[in-house]
């Protein structure tokens, strides 16, 4: 039970993040609106209190949360409409003024207060200029196009090993390429990779991979192409002694193709 | 991506939803009130509920077709045919509604003249607020569409869409690496009962736009304004169709969303960072729609229209994510209880609870996966 309490608390803290002032504003609006207003209390306050009570109830988490909502229990907090409550409070504040000019000033003040107490979604951390129409890294497209251009039989889809930075984007661009491992290298659909695939990945994340081991397990998995980041990987040309021949360089990536 | 592709998207996300939403127009325009602002509200309602109906239709047909391992093209064709039928029905309903309104103009006009805002200063103020709200929404849609945001979950979602479009098969291959796989595994098990990716893939197939370009570039352009329309409807209900209050509300909601990146889990973060994913559409669109309907039912628990729309919304929520199935059912359950406490009407509470039947059915499909999807 104590463990469940801690997990619930952690989920709540993670959900709120740095948004405590937004939550505080919503609590103030709810409290102020509920005084002498039974309608508001019933319609807005009680459902929210009810949802939070259920969310913070350890037996609910233990019975329903873990079994049926594993990993998404915190999404229950979406039902607490913080945005709507703050908006409602802002409207009530603005409408206390009679003149349109004062209303405009109050609206601007509320907006500034909300902005200063939050964190912008549109920032350079989240958004950057698009490199192409697909909005995926251009290097992925360049490498994929080179490999696709070598495919003669449409039914044959080559197995490819790519550096980690291409794991998530490669198959968003094309399904003509199969990855030996994808995001599963860091546990996603499956918790861990099969041993031979893990052996390849373990070498690929090293700046100086053991190319003999890499080639051995790549061949065992029928890998047709191995893509190295030439700015990160060193000593990779020795792989030519182990059954993979240099094929092409594109956008700072060296592509080796199975030669045996 | 040429002009024709973009026009088809406008058809899929604007024109068709408005036409399909026409089927609800007789019950949404009960007062026979044809003032301009009422028409605007009707248009917003039919657009939103029409789109949600299109989601619901996809959910209804996709699950059995995925379980039967049918080709993706067949799903697209059946869905297109059903949407076309609904669009024809909706258009007919619009015509009927407008003919009915013409017949009762005189008496209604007297009523309308008394309520229409005549203060020019006030109209200018409301128009200014409306323009600010529209500009803020357009800015958010533009930034989210023009600039690139990388989310690793797309390795699954966009890849699934691409597999459907390129290989004409649904949920057969592991999206991450392209191997055939058994789908009763962790995260992807939810994709069977919530095939939002097949909806995006269908839009991609019909419009001819690559799923990555559609998801990252075009969907934010349509979905962000549509999500704000859901908040607009919520505002109109909360403030008794007062457009001044509603626009002030919308401006503040916009600001909260733009500065709501206080954690990656917030509705604002999902709405403005990855609106092409099912869970984000649920958080950004379906939660305000469901809350609005539940607030309306709180005020008028006997209303059949809201119950029908809530049922369709629960079906649409099930399409979007596993969370959508559970959370929309929870919302209906919570607010049903509030209606019971407030109005002490067991009949209405039970009817409200029944609206989340789709969620219960699909969650059972998920729990009894082996029995429903006999796939190896």
Interface residues (C-beta under 8 A of the other chain):
Chain A: X14 X15 X16 X17 X18 X19 X22 X42 X43 X46 X47 X50 X51 X54 X68 X69 X72 X74 X75 X76 X77 X78 X79 X81 X82 X83 X84 X86 X87 X88 X90 X91 X94 X95 X100 X103 X107 X110 X111 X114 X115 X117 X118 X119 X120 X121 X122 X123 X126 X127 X128 X129 X130 X131 X133 X134 X135 X136 X157 X167 X168 X169 X171 X172 X173 X174 X175 X176 X177 X178 X179 X180 X181 X182 X183 X184 X188 X189 X190 X191
Chain B: X1 X121 X125 X140 X143 X144 X146 X147 X148 X149 X150 X152 X154 X155 X156 X158 X159 X162 X163 X166 X167 X173 X174 X175 X176 X177 X178 X179 X181 X185 X186 X187 X188 X210 X211 X212 X213 X216 X217 X231 X234 X235 X238 X239 X245 X248 X249 X250 X251 X252 X253 X255 X256 X257 X258 X259 X260 X261 X262 X263 X264 X265 X266 X267 X268 X269 X272 X273 X279 X283 X287 X288 X291 X295 X298 X322 X323 X326 X327 X330 X331 X334 X335 X337 X338 X341 X342 X363 X367
